[in-house]
């Protein structure tokens, strides 16, 4: 009898094991389904919604990986057609290929959600059947980091619409709701991370905006059949281009096209320098030196034009002082114009000195934007600086200053001190004492403006300009020698 019970029980045990395996594979889900790839960590709800998403750059297991978390509840939610998609007996099936993992959620009543997740990269695809569209949202973890002063400009979340056609960027707190036609990649971004959706066709989308709005939300209506593409990853040129070359329009989107070229050129130049230098901080300093060398021919032209202006000012100064002392009103203006005519000087001759500014400003803007959006600097330290993407924060102040915050930042102080020193060393021989004093005074005032502007900016950007000022001091010392 005991042997017969044992032999008769084997099919029952096998059947129970088979049913258990089927239950694990196809039964309704009671907890999130987690998928991990080298670049992403994704959590899916029972009905196929993407409930949590973390992206890593360049990879989650890489040393010094940059981590971006997109949401806490529903990063990509599924809209229903007249019913609640979270109700019902949803079942999950999985499949794999050499390049993708596939999840298929099916409720058995004609509705399904099918995800294709790449084994590498950041571009997902989702296909809906019997459902109405998508809602993408950011959450608490995606909100901007705290920043003081002008640094707060950089730390913002904003919408980006129709990236491939020349994106529009929209603040979350704009006072009215926006409904528009989504024809290409549309989503939201912060300084280093973005979530973008490419509908299978032209569709209506609605942005949630308004005073006090801190999290992004976009509702995409039902589009034509086909897969929706979703980019969920870093704002980084190579990663964006691998997902879709059209996504390069997201980078430096607020600049004119020729300024964007400068940004891209400086980005790749910085990357090339970093292959030779192990430190990103040293690479930024080297970039400032290399840019100075590359701009040397233009700088010499600008210096020559400035020298001509100085010589003209020195030649006209005595007579101009006499006219201004002895004449007033229309008589003074007439005599000054007559002097210019006699000396064959154009009344706007001093604008020649703007050539130097015209050379420096575009490159400065390019370096500013490139370093502001460069994810390579996120959480990277240098000397006493804990994070090159934030202020250098040498120590915490026991109080908070309006605009300047509650951290003492050493780099802007060094930058301004070097600027003061360069101004003192700047002594053009063509100028008399009064003109030289006036020019130095203007340079010192400009240095103070830069101090206020840069004090709350990220350390990587300040380090670049500090190095530039150090080069000016060295040039001034060399000129005096």
Protein Blocks (a to p, Z undefined) as FASTA:
>chain_A
ZZmmmmmmmmmmmmmmmmmmmmmmmgccfbdcddddfkbccdddfkopafbdcdddfbfk
bghiacddfbfklmbacddehiafkgcjddddddddfkbccddddehnopacdddddfbd
jbdcdddehiabdcddddfklpccddehjllmmmccdddehklnopadddfklcbdcddd
dfbdcddddfkbccddddfbdcdddddedehiabdcdddddddedddddddddddfklmm
mmomklmmmgoklbcfklmmmmmmmmmmmmmmmmmpmbfklmmmmmmmmmmmmmmmmmmm
mmmmmmmmmmmmmmmmmmmmmmmmmpgcjllmmmmmmmmmmnopafklmmmmmmmmmmmm
mmmmmmmmmmmmmmklgopaehjbfblkbcfklbacfbdcehklpadcfklmmmmmmmmm
mmmmmccfkbcfklmmmmmmmmmmmmmmmmmmmmmgcfklmmmmmmmmmmmmmmmmmmmZ
Z
